[in-house]
Amino acid sequence: MRYTLRTALAGAFLVMPAAAPAQNATNDEDIIKSAEAAAPAAVAQNATIIAMDEQMNVRTVREGTNGFTCMPDNPHSPGTDPMCLDKAGMEWAQAWISKQNPPEGRVGFGYMLAGGSDASNTDPHATEPASGADWVDTGPHIMIFNPGELAKDYPQQADKPDTKAPYVMWAGTPYEHLMIPVE
């Protein structure tokens, strides 16, 4: 099942933009450096690192020991955004990519400490901004997946969220999650 989760999340590169320090990483050292930029060193250094090639094949670059999986940014997006997710975050991502409901009762956690760019704050499967709209660029942040009732306590702004304060991304969809900026 772990390979399936990794494969599904790597597929996120198709719908969730990502790009980062080693935007055109071609060797394992660059891939690891880019992926590790997503999380604090104490997490990143022990995380599994995955990468995807041009044919969309996923491979494990480095096996980890702490339950987190990190991936480098995607060179096909406008921003810098490698990510690192815990096991429940990976399960949430698999559901998102496969357009299934996320697992109930499983709160996930993720890091995007290099920031991120998203095509939409309202459409979880948008691959580019709507006509006349801009990318939603968020600085360094953490994410809480499947926040449940907690999401109601945070702004659920539609098109242009205040990315300098916590907000709900994709509110009202099965994929809503908290975006919490960090420094």
N, C-alpha and C positions, 0 to 999 in steps of 0.2 A: 504494500500500500504506500510506503514511503516514496517509491519511484513514481507512482501515479501522482501523488501530491506534487512532487517536484516537477513532473512533466506538465501538469495542469498550470502550475504557477508560472513556469517558464513561458507558457502560452500567453500569459498576461502581457508579455511584451507586445503581443499583437493588438491588444485593446487598451492597455495602460501604458502610456508613454514612459520612457525612462532613458536617461543619458547621464554620464558622470565623469569623474576624474580621468578615468582611462576609457574615454568614450569609444575608441576603436581598439579595445583590448584585443590583442592577437596572440598573446602567449599567456600561460598560466599565471605567471607572476603579475602581469597587468590585470588579469581577471580577478585574482585574489585581492589585489590592492583596491580595485574599484569596488568589489563586493564588500570588503571590510569597511569601506567609508560609510556604509549604511548604519552601523551600530557602534556603541562604545567599544573600545579595544578589549575590555574584559569579556564581552560577548562575542565580538567578531573573531577574535583569535582562536576560539574553540568551536565556531560554527561550521556547519557543512557549507561548502561553496559549490554552487551549480552554475553552469553556463549553457548557452544554446548557440549552435552554429547556424550558418546561413540556410541550411536545410531543415532547420527547426528541431534538430536532434539535441536532446538534453544529455549532458554528461556531468558526473560528479567530478569536480576539479580537486576537491579536498573533502574527505570524510571528517565530520565533526563529532563532538562528544557532549554538547550541551543542549541539544534539542532545537537549536535555531538553524534555519537555513537562509543563507544570504546569496544574492545574485547581483552581478554587476549591472550597470545601467545599459539601456538599449540605445544604440547609436542612431536609431530611427526616430527619436523624439527630440523635442526642442530643449529639454531641460536636463539637469543633472539629478538623477534619482535612483541610485541603487537601493535595494530594500533587503531587510532581514526580518523574518517572521518566526514566531514560535510554532509549535506543532498545531495548536488550535487555529492560529493565523493561517497556516498552510491549508488546513481543512476549509476555512472560510474562503480562501482564494480558489481552491479547487471548485467549490460550489459556484463562486462568481464566474469563473471562466467557463464552466459547463452549463451555466444558466440554471442551476438547481438551487433549492433553498439551502442556506447554510445550516450546519448541524445545530439543533436547538440545545441550549444550555451550555454551550462551549464558547467561552469568552476568549478571544485571541488577542495577541499583542504583536506589534510590529514597530520597527525603527526605520526611519528614512532621514538620517541625520545629515545627508547631503542635499536634502530638499526634494521637491517633486514637481512635476507638471502633469496636469490632467486636462483632458479635452472638455470635460463637463463636470460640474458639481451636482448635476441632477440626473444625468443619464450614465449609468454604470458601464454601458457598453459602447459609448461614443468613441470613435477613433480619431476624431478631429473636432474642433469647436464648431458650433452652429454658425451659420452665415452671419458675419458681422460681430461675432463673439471672440473673445480672447481665451488663450489657455489659462487655466487656473494654476498659477504658480505659487507653491507653498514652500517656505523656507524649511529649515530643519524641523522635524516633527516626529512624534510617536503616534501610533494608531491603536485604537481599541476596537476590535471587531465584535459584532453581536453584543452591543452595549445594553440592549433591552430598554427598560424604563429609564435608565440613566440618560439616554439620548434626549429625552424630553427636557432636560435641564440645560441644554446647550442650544445656541442659535442654529436654526435650520434654514439658513439663507439659501435662496435659490441660485441665481446665476453668478453673483459676484460676492462670495463670502469674504469676510474680514479674516484673511489668513494669518494675521498677527495675534489672533485670539482663538481659543478653542471653538470649533464648529462641527456640525454634522455634515458629512459628505454623503451624497446620495440618499438624503432623507426620504422616508416613506417607501423605500424599496427594501427588499430582503437584504440588500448589501450595505445598508446605512452603517456608518462607522464614525467614531470620533476622531477628529484630527486635532492634535494638541501640539502647538508650537513649543519648541524648546530652544535654548541657546547653548 
